[in-house]
Amino acid sequence: MSEENAGSFAATRAIVERTRAISWDAIPDEAREVARHCILDFLGVAIAGSREPLADILVREVASAEGSRECALIGRAERASRLSAALINGAAAHALDFDDTHTSMGGHPSVPVAPAILALAETTGASGRELAEALIAGIEFECRLGALIGNKHYAIGFHSTGTIGTFGAAAACARLLNLDEDAWLRAIGLAGTQAAGLKSGFGTMAKPLHAGRSASNGLLSAILARGGYTSNSAIVETAQGFGATHAGEPITREDVAALDGRFLIRETLFKYHASCYLTHAPIQAAASIRAANDLDPAAIDAVEVRVHPSLLGVCNIENPTTGLEGKFSLRATTAMALLGIDTSSSQSFTDAKISSPEVVSVRERVRIVPTGRAPSTRAEVEVKTGARRLRAEADSGVPWPDLAAQRIALTKKFLGLAVPIAGITGAKAIADAALNVDALSRASELVELANRHCAG
């Protein structure tokens, strides 16, 4: 990083200029395809999450009190104002912790952005192509900001989905509203002053609330900016601004320019296990050990899981007792993989399963060993059973190179989430619409179709 004084460089404006210039015709085909994948995956986790207890609480305590019919709640018959719809749909979509993630952002990119623009599109009549374009703009903004702010922001305790995600939602809504540059800057300034979320809430309903609040606050920021509401247009780099107060690195002109020509949405990582993404590499390594060996869980003497030290403050709940806590337990998820429990199913993460004697017995033999030799997405698992030492490594931080294969895998995941609620015919219809979102004349057809099959 150069010696340039960060205060002399208009970082907020530089990021806005680049993101605001994004247009559908100039977006590479691979980035467009990943945007379709993001929308499909979001709808799947939102439909499944709509049946979770936290969604019931939000509907009862927020939507019912409003009495608004403005916007749909995905997968439910109730409706709400657009701000509350963004809140509830965002929280529901993150309830299972099964939505996509991104290493540059350090959080979940689609869940703050998609519910905000879906609620906005329902009230503006935006097309599916405009929705997809806005989604890409929002994800590009938050991922660029995340890369520029640096890792310390997350390491000291901020949840990037709630903080940086608010910026992404504001940027996406600003794009959908076609705001001018001045209004964009005001929207981003308003997003920065509302951005919040602490990792201390992981394993509770507070974590999904971060996603819902980032969506709702980002939408509010863009709407207010359109109306002329003012804010600090240098919110990222200014003294006592987002960077200074949220442990951000100084941002230079060279840092911003280094990301030019890239579409970071292409590097989105999708979940195939219904738990914290940083548990996925240990799960994959443990599962490969089980698959390659005649492994009797009862004969396991000890298990070592070697991970980057940063994981200890994210997903190391040692003795989880609830399904939510289990999603953030390296010990429990590794034990489940060694037992052959299907971690791709959200139904595996129940209070009863996490507390079951079989899981607890293996979990008690798992030891987490921090090592600085590997990135946070890589893990090594060693199983000691008698005289044997069984080892495997995995890295969950590499995007799939084959997008056709990713489309197939995500469609399978979507059907697994949606079929129990929408039925096979309905689920396939929703998936087809999501994967052809840019051909829809109205983006609201997505939620209308989902609710036609799910909210009966």
C-alpha positions in Angstrom: 0.0 0.0 0.0 1.4 3.4 -0.9 2.2 6.2 1.5 -0.7 8.3 0.1 -2.8 9.8 2.9 -6.2 8.0 2.7 -8.0 11.2 3.7 -6.8 12.8 0.5 -8.4 10.2 -1.8 -12.1 10.1 -2.4 -12.5 6.3 -2.0 -16.3 6.4 -1.6 -16.7 8.3 -4.9 -14.2 6.1 -6.7 -16.1 2.9 -5.8 -19.4 4.6 -6.7 -18.1 5.7 -10.1 -17.0 2.2 -11.0 -20.1 0.5 -9.7 -22.6 3.0 -11.2 -21.0 2.5 -14.6 -22.0 -1.2 -14.7 -24.4 -2.0 -17.5 -25.9 -5.3 -18.6 -24.4 -5.2 -22.1 -20.9 -4.8 -20.7 -21.2 -7.5 -18.1 -19.4 -10.7 -19.1 -21.5 -13.8 -19.7 -20.0 -15.7 -16.8 -20.9 -12.8 -14.4 -24.4 -12.8 -15.7 -24.7 -16.6 -15.2 -23.5 -16.4 -11.7 -26.1 -13.6 -11.0 -28.8 -16.1 -12.1 -27.3 -18.7 -9.8 -27.4 -16.2 -6.9 -31.1 -15.4 -7.5 -31.9 -19.1 -7.7 -30.0 -19.9 -4.5 -31.5 -16.9 -2.7 -35.1 -18.0 -3.5 -34.4 -21.5 -2.4 -33.1 -20.5 1.1 -35.8 -17.9 1.4 -38.6 -20.3 0.7 -37.2 -22.9 3.2 -36.4 -20.1 5.7 -39.9 -18.8 5.5 -41.0 -21.7 7.7 -38.4 -21.1 10.4 -39.5 -19.7 13.9 -37.7 -16.4 13.4 -39.8 -15.7 10.3 -42.9 -16.4 12.3 -41.8 -13.9 15.0 -40.9 -11.2 12.5 -44.3 -11.6 10.7 -46.2 -11.5 14.0 -44.3 -8.7 15.6 -43.6 -6.5 12.6 -45.7 -7.2 9.5 -49.0 -7.9 11.3 -48.7 -4.7 13.3 -48.2 -2.7 10.0 -51.2 -4.1 8.2 -49.5 -3.2 4.9 -50.2 -5.1 1.6 -47.4 -3.4 -0.3 -45.0 -6.3 -0.8 -44.9 -10.0 -0.7 -43.2 -12.1 1.9 -41.5 -15.0 0.0 -43.2 -18.3 0.7 -45.9 -16.8 2.9 -49.4 -15.5 2.5 -48.8 -12.4 4.6 -47.6 -9.1 3.1 -45.7 -6.1 4.5 -44.4 -2.7 3.6 -41.4 -2.8 1.3 -38.9 -2.0 4.1 -40.4 -4.7 6.3 -40.5 -7.2 3.4 -36.8 -6.6 2.8 -36.2 -7.2 6.5 -38.2 -10.3 6.8 -37.2 -11.9 3.5 -33.6 -11.2 4.3 -33.7 -12.7 7.7 -35.6 -15.7 6.5 -33.2 -16.3 3.7 -30.3 -16.3 6.2 -32.1 -18.4 8.9 -30.6 -21.7 7.7 -27.1 -20.2 7.1 -27.3 -21.9 3.7 -26.9 -18.9 1.4 -23.9 -17.9 -0.7 -20.7 -16.4 0.6 -17.7 -14.5 -0.8 -14.1 -14.2 0.5 -13.6 -10.7 -0.7 -16.6 -9.4 1.1 -16.0 -11.6 4.1 -19.7 -12.4 4.3 -22.8 -13.4 2.4 -23.3 -11.3 -0.7 -26.8 -12.1 -2.0 -28.8 -12.0 1.2 -28.5 -8.3 1.8 -29.0 -7.3 -1.8 -31.7 -9.6 -3.3 -34.5 -9.0 -0.7 -33.9 -5.2 -1.0 -34.2 -5.1 -4.8 -37.0 -7.6 -5.0 -39.1 -5.5 -2.6 -38.2 -2.3 -4.6 -38.9 -4.0 -7.9 -42.3 -5.0 -6.8 -43.2 -1.3 -6.3 -41.5 0.1 -9.4 -42.3 -2.5 -12.0 -38.6 -3.2 -12.8 -37.8 -5.9 -15.3 -35.9 -9.1 -14.6 -32.9 -7.8 -16.5 -32.9 -4.6 -14.5 -33.1 -6.7 -11.3 -30.2 -8.9 -12.3 -28.1 -5.8 -13.3 -28.8 -4.2 -9.9 -27.9 -7.4 -8.1 -24.5 -7.5 -9.9 -24.0 -3.8 -9.1 -24.7 -4.4 -5.4 -22.6 -7.4 -5.1 -19.7 -5.7 -6.9 -19.9 -2.7 -4.5 -19.9 -4.8 -1.3 -17.2 -7.2 -2.5 -14.9 -4.3 -3.6 -15.5 -2.5 -0.4 -14.8 -5.7 1.6 -11.6 -6.3 -0.3 -10.5 -2.7 0.3 -11.5 -2.5 3.9 -9.5 -5.6 4.7 -9.7 -8.6 7.0 -9.3 -6.8 10.4 -12.9 -5.5 10.2 -14.2 -9.1 10.4 -11.4 -10.3 12.7 -12.2 -7.9 15.5 -15.9 -8.9 15.6 -17.9 -7.2 12.9 -20.3 -9.3 10.8 -19.7 -8.2 7.2 -23.1 -9.3 6.0 -24.7 -6.8 8.3 -22.1 -4.0 7.9 -20.7 -4.1 4.3 -23.9 -5.8 3.1 -25.8 -2.6 3.9 -23.6 -0.8 1.4 -24.3 -3.5 -1.2 -28.1 -3.2 -0.7 -27.9 0.6 -1.0 -25.9 0.4 -4.2 -28.2 -2.2 -5.8 -31.3 -0.1 -5.0 -29.5 3.1 -6.2 -28.9 1.2 -9.5 -32.5 0.0 -9.8 -33.7 3.6 -9.1 -31.3 4.9 -11.7 -30.0 7.6 -9.3 -27.5 10.2 -10.4 -24.0 10.2 -8.9 -24.8 12.7 -6.2 -27.8 10.7 -5.0 -25.7 7.5 -5.1 -23.1 9.1 -2.8 -25.9 10.2 -0.4 -27.3 6.7 -0.4 -23.9 5.2 0.4 -23.4 7.8 3.1 -26.7 6.8 4.7 -25.8 3.1 4.4 -22.5 3.7 6.1 -24.1 5.4 9.1 -26.6 2.5 9.6 -24.2 -0.4 9.0 -24.1 -2.8 12.0 -23.7 -6.4 13.0 -21.6 -8.3 15.5 -20.2 -11.8 15.3 -21.1 -12.3 18.9 -24.6 -13.0 17.7 -23.6 -16.1 15.8 -25.5 -19.2 16.7 -28.6 -17.1 17.6 -31.4 -15.4 15.6 -29.4 -12.2 15.8 -27.2 -13.4 12.9 -30.1 -13.7 10.4 -31.4 -10.3 11.7 -28.1 -8.8 10.4 -29.0 -9.8 6.9 -32.5 -8.5 7.1 -31.5 -5.2 8.6 -28.8 -4.7 6.0 -31.4 -5.3 3.2 -34.0 -3.0 4.8 -31.5 -0.3 5.7 -29.9 -0.3 2.3 -33.3 0.0 0.7 -34.2 2.9 3.0 -30.9 4.6 2.2 -31.6 4.6 -1.6 -35.2 5.7 -1.2 -34.2 8.6 1.1 -31.4 9.6 -1.2 -33.8 9.8 -4.1 -35.9 12.1 -2.0 -33.0 14.5 -1.3 -32.0 13.2 2.1 -28.4 14.3 2.9 -25.4 12.4 4.3 -21.6 12.4 4.3 -20.6 11.5 0.8 -17.1 10.5 1.9 -18.5 8.0 4.5 -15.9 5.3 3.8 -12.7 7.4 4.1 -13.7 10.4 6.2 -12.4 11.0 9.8 -14.7 9.0 12.1 -16.2 7.4 9.1 -16.9 3.7 8.3 -13.2 2.8 7.7 -11.9 4.6 10.8 -14.5 3.3 13.2 -14.8 -0.2 11.7 -11.1 -1.2 11.6 -10.7 -0.5 7.9 -7.4 -0.3 6.1 -6.6 3.1 4.5 -7.8 2.9 0.8 -5.6 4.4 -1.9 -6.2 5.1 -5.6 -4.0 2.2 -6.5 -6.0 -0.2 -4.3 -9.2 0.7 -6.1 -7.7 0.6 -9.6 -6.3 -2.9 -8.9 -9.8 -4.2 -9.0 -10.6 -2.7 -12.4 -11.6 -5.1 -15.1 -12.8 -7.8 -12.6 -16.3 -8.9 -11.8 -16.0 -10.2 -8.3 -19.5 -11.8 -8.5 -17.8 -14.6 -10.5 -16.0 -15.6 -7.3 -19.2 -16.2 -5.3 -19.0 -19.4 -3.3 -22.2 -21.4 -2.9 -23.0 -23.6 0.1 -23.6 -27.3 -0.2 -23.6 -27.9 3.6 -26.2 -26.2 5.8 -23.7 -24.7 8.2 -21.2 -21.9 8.6 -19.0 -21.8 5.4 -15.8 -22.1 7.4 -16.9 -25.5 8.6 -17.2 -26.8 5.1 -13.5 -27.7 4.5 -13.4 -29.8 7.6 -16.7 -31.4 6.7 -15.4 -32.3 3.2 -12.1 -33.6 4.5 -13.8 -35.7 7.2 -16.3 -37.0 4.6 -13.5 -38.1 2.3 -11.9 -40.0 5.1 -15.1 -41.8 5.8 -15.7 -42.5 2.1 -12.2 -43.9 1.5 -11.9 -46.1 4.6 -13.9 -48.7 6.4 -14.4 -46.4 9.3 -16.3 -47.5 12.5 -17.1 -44.3 14.4 -17.1 -46.3 17.7 -13.4 -47.2 17.0 -12.3 -43.6 16.5 -9.7 -42.8 19.3 -9.2 -39.1 18.5 -9.7 -36.5 15.7 -7.6 -33.4 15.0 -9.0 -30.6 12.9 -6.3 -28.2 11.8 -7.6 -24.8 10.8 -6.5 -21.2 10.6 -6.7 -19.5 14.1 -9.3 -17.0 12.7 -11.9 -19.7 12.8 -11.8 -20.0 16.6 -13.8 -16.7 16.9 -16.3 -17.7 14.2 -17.4 -21.3 14.3 -15.9 -22.9 17.4 -18.8 -23.4 19.7 -17.4 -26.4 21.5 -20.5 -27.9 23.1 -23.5 -26.9 21.0 -26.9 -27.8 22.3 -29.1 -26.4 19.5 -29.3 -26.8 15.8 -28.3 -23.1 15.3 -25.3 -23.6 17.6 -24.4 -26.8 15.7 -24.0 -24.8 12.5 -21.2 -22.9 14.1 -19.4 -25.8 15.7 -16.3 -27.3 14.0 -16.4 -30.2 16.4 -20.0 -31.0 15.8 -20.0 -30.7 12.0 -16.8 -32.8 11.7 -18.4 -35.4 13.9 -21.5 -35.4 11.7 -19.4 -35.9 8.6 -17.5 -38.8 10.2 -20.9 -40.4 11.1 -22.2 -40.0 7.6 -25.0 -37.6 8.5 -26.2 -35.6 5.6 -24.9 -32.1 6.3 -26.4 -30.8 3.0 -29.8 -31.1 4.6 -31.1 -28.4 6.9 -33.1 -31.1 8.6 -29.9 -32.5 10.0 -29.4 -29.4 12.1 -32.1 -29.9 14.7 -31.7 -29.5 18.5 -32.3 -33.3 18.8 -29.7 -34.3 16.3 -27.0 -32.0 17.6 -27.6 -33.2 21.1 -27.9 -36.9 20.2 -25.6 -39.4 21.9 -24.0 -40.5 18.6 -23.0 -36.9 17.6 -21.9 -36.0 21.1 -19.9 -39.2 21.5 -17.8 -38.5 18.4 -17.7 -34.7 19.0 -16.0 -35.3 22.3 -13.1 -37.0 20.6 -12.6 -34.0 18.2 -9.9 -31.5 19.0 -9.5 -28.2 17.1 -5.9 -27.3 16.4 -5.1 -23.8 15.1 -2.4 -23.4 12.6 -1.3 -20.3 10.7 0.0 -22.3 7.7 -3.3 -22.5 5.8 -5.9 -19.9 4.6 -9.2 -19.8 6.5 -11.0 -21.9 3.8 -8.5 -24.8 4.1 -8.5 -27.6 6.7 -6.7 -30.8 7.5 -8.5 -33.6 9.4 -6.6 -36.5 11.0 -8.5 -39.5 12.4 -6.7 -41.8 14.8 -8.2 -45.2 15.0 -6.0 -48.0 16.5 -2.7 -48.0 14.7 -4.1 -46.1 11.7 -3.7 -42.4 11.0 -6.1 -41.3 8.4 -5.6 -37.8 6.9 -7.3 -35.6 4.3 -7.3 -31.9 3.3 -9.9 -29.8 1.7 -10.2 -26.1 0.6 -13.7 -24.6 0.2 -12.4 -21.3 -1.0 -12.1 -22.1 -4.7 -15.1 -21.1 -7.0 -16.3 -23.8 -9.4 -14.7 -23.4 -12.8 -17.5 -25.1 -14.6 -20.6 -23.0 -14.4 -22.8 -25.5 -16.2 -22.0 -28.0 -13.5 -22.6 -25.4 -10.8 -26.1 -24.7 -12.4 -26.9 -28.4 -12.1 -25.7 -28.6 -8.5 -27.6 -25.5 -7.4 -30.8 -26.6 -9.1 -30.5 -29.9 -7.2 -30.0 -27.9 -3.9 -32.9 -25.6 -4.8 -35.3 -28.5 -5.4 -34.2 -30.0 -2.1 -35.2 -26.8 -0.3 -38.3 -25.9 -2.3 -40.0 -29.2 -3.2 -41.3 -29.9 0.4 -43.1 -26.5 0.3 -43.9 -25.8 -3.3 -44.2 -29.4 -4.7 -42.1 -30.7 -7.6 -44.0 -28.8 -10.4 -44.0 -25.5 -8.5 -40.4 -25.8 -7.5 -39.3 -26.5 -11.1 -41.3 -23.5 -12.4 -39.7 -21.2 -9.8 -36.2 -22.5 -10.7 -36.8 -22.0 -14.4 -37.9 -18.4 -13.9 -34.9 -17.7 -11.7 -32.5 -19.1 -14.2 -34.1 -17.0 -16.9 -34.6 -13.9 -14.8 -33.2 -11.5 -17.4 -36.0 -12.6 -19.8 -38.8 -11.6 -17.3 -40.8 -8.5 -18.2 -41.5 -7.9 -14.5 -39.0 -9.0 -11.8 -41.9 -9.3 -9.4 -43.0 -12.4 -11.3 -40.3 -14.3 -9.3 -42.0 -13.7 -5.9 -45.5 -14.0 -7.4 -44.6 -17.4 -8.8 -43.0 -18.5 -5.6 -46.0 -17.5 -3.5 -48.5 -19.0 -5.9 -46.9 -22.4 -5.2 -45.7 -21.9 -1.6 -48.1 -19.6 0.3 -51.3 -21.6 -0.1 
